[in-house]
Amino acid sequence: MIILKGKRKGMVHTMNIEWRHIRAVFFPRGFHEKYGYLGSVPYQNDRPYFKAIYPLVLSMDYEAKPKWCPRWFLRFLHLFGSDNSVVRVRNFYLHGLSKKLTKGIFFWDWKTKWTDYDLRISISGPEHLQNLADAIESQFYREGYRNELLEKIKDLAPDMEIYNTSTSNLKKILADLRGEDGDDDQF
């Protein structure tokens, strides 16, 4: 059921606002609906990306949401100001009010680039949130690269047991198993 019909003017199209969008403003069902006013927050709770990005989204919410402003109002502004979109603007006044209330803190995008563990996070916010995003990216990459090295070692030597060693030691062990010199510095 359409509550507010979208507009088409030239190349600009706004979405139809339906009852399910209004329900998500006042009665959010999941993490994405609850914190959707921050931008591109992850959908699926069971993915490793969600577990990595979760603390960043909570920190952004703590910084962005004014103490006196209910979260449903921010979701309302995001829906009617930006169509719940990162790039589209439906109403410039409401969009500007949303940006002003949230101090410009916004989650632009997250993606993996070359491998599953090469996570890239793009946010707008103060320096401490940027530092948190960088730390999450680095830790996610280090753990993913370490697990990849462990899998390669297990393929070459299934009986070898490895306990708490550094990534550089894992690279040396893998190079020794392959018969190469271990000077390849990928990380």
C-alpha positions in Angstrom: 0.0 0.0 0.0 1.5 3.3 -1.1 1.5 6.1 1.4 3.3 8.7 -0.6 3.9 8.3 -4.4 7.4 8.9 -5.7 8.2 11.6 -8.3 9.9 11.3 -11.6 11.5 14.4 -13.0 14.1 14.0 -15.7 16.8 11.5 -14.5 15.7 11.9 -10.8 13.4 9.3 -9.4 12.2 9.1 -5.8 10.8 5.9 -4.4 7.2 5.2 -3.4 6.9 5.3 0.4 4.9 2.3 1.5 3.4 1.1 4.8 6.4 -1.2 5.4 8.7 1.9 5.4 6.6 3.7 7.9 6.5 0.5 10.1 10.3 0.4 10.0 10.5 3.9 11.3 8.4 3.3 14.4 8.8 -0.5 14.9 12.2 -1.6 13.5 12.6 -5.4 13.2 16.3 -5.8 12.9 19.7 -4.1 13.2 19.6 -2.6 9.7 16.2 -1.0 10.3 17.1 0.3 13.7 20.4 1.9 12.6 19.5 2.5 9.0 19.5 6.3 9.5 23.3 6.0 9.7 23.6 4.8 6.1 24.8 1.5 4.7 24.8 -0.7 7.8 25.0 -4.4 7.2 21.8 -6.5 6.9 22.8 -10.1 7.8 23.7 -10.7 11.5 25.3 -14.1 10.8 28.1 -12.9 8.5 31.7 -12.2 9.8 31.5 -8.7 8.3 28.6 -7.9 10.6 30.5 -9.0 13.6 33.4 -6.8 12.5 31.3 -3.7 11.7 28.9 -4.0 14.7 31.0 -2.0 17.2 31.6 0.7 14.7 27.9 1.2 14.0 27.1 1.3 17.8 29.9 3.9 18.3 28.6 5.9 15.4 25.0 5.8 16.8 26.3 6.9 20.2 28.1 9.9 18.6 25.4 10.8 16.1 22.2 10.6 18.0 21.5 13.6 20.2 20.5 12.6 23.8 17.2 14.5 23.5 16.2 13.2 20.0 14.4 9.8 19.7 15.9 7.4 17.2 12.5 7.0 15.4 12.7 10.7 14.5 16.1 10.3 12.9 14.8 7.3 10.9 11.8 9.4 9.9 14.1 12.2 8.6 16.2 9.7 6.7 13.1 8.2 5.1 11.5 11.4 4.0 14.7 13.4 3.5 16.7 10.8 1.6 14.4 7.9 0.7 16.5 5.7 3.0 19.3 6.1 0.4 22.9 7.0 0.6 22.8 9.1 -2.6 19.3 10.2 -3.2 17.7 13.4 -1.7 13.9 13.6 -1.6 13.5 16.8 0.5 16.5 19.1 0.9 15.2 20.6 4.1 14.6 17.3 5.9 17.9 15.9 4.5 19.8 18.9 5.8 18.1 18.7 9.2 19.0 15.0 9.4 22.6 15.8 8.6 22.7 18.6 11.2 21.2 16.5 14.0 23.6 13.6 13.3 26.6 16.0 13.1 27.3 14.7 9.6 28.2 11.2 10.8 27.3 8.7 8.1 28.2 5.2 7.0 28.8 5.5 3.2 29.8 2.0 2.3 31.5 -1.2 3.2 32.8 -3.9 0.9 35.5 -6.5 0.3 38.0 -5.7 -2.4 40.3 -8.5 -3.5 39.7 -11.2 -1.1 37.0 -12.1 1.5 39.1 -10.6 4.3 40.1 -7.4 2.6 37.4 -5.2 4.2 37.0 -1.6 3.2 34.9 0.8 5.3 33.9 4.4 4.2 32.4 6.7 6.8 32.0 10.4 7.5 32.7 11.3 11.1 35.2 12.5 13.7 38.8 11.3 13.7 38.3 8.7 16.5 35.5 7.0 14.5 37.8 7.0 11.4 40.6 5.5 13.6 38.1 2.8 14.8 37.2 2.0 11.2 40.9 1.7 10.2 41.6 -0.5 13.2 38.7 -2.8 12.2 39.9 -3.0 8.6 43.5 -3.8 9.7 42.4 -6.5 12.3 40.0 -8.1 9.8 42.7 -8.3 7.2 45.3 -9.7 9.7 43.0 -12.4 10.9 41.9 -13.3 7.4 45.4 -13.4 6.1 46.5 -15.5 9.1 43.7 -18.0 8.5 44.6 -18.2 4.8 48.2 -19.0 5.7 47.0 -21.6 8.3 44.8 -23.3 5.6 47.7 -23.5 3.1 50.0 -25.0 5.8 47.3 -27.6 6.7 47.0 -28.5 3.0 50.7 -29.1 2.7 51.2 -30.7 6.2 47.9 -31.9 7.7 49.6 -33.4 10.8 51.4 -30.2 11.8 50.0 -28.5 14.9 50.6 -24.7 15.2 49.8 -22.8 18.4 49.9 -19.0 18.9 52.5 -17.8 16.4 52.9 -14.6 14.5 52.0 -14.1 10.8 55.7 -13.7 9.9 56.4 -17.1 11.5 53.5 -18.6 9.5 54.9 -17.2 6.3 58.3 -18.8 7.1 56.7 -22.1 7.9 54.8 -22.0 4.6 57.9 -21.0 2.7 59.9 -23.9 4.3 57.1 -26.4 3.4 57.1 -25.1 -0.2 60.9 -25.0 -0.4 61.1 -21.2 -1.0 62.9 -18.5 0.8 60.5 -16.7 3.2 61.4 -13.1 2.2 58.0 -12.4 0.5 56.5 -9.5 2.4 52.9 -9.4 1.4 51.8 -8.0 4.8 
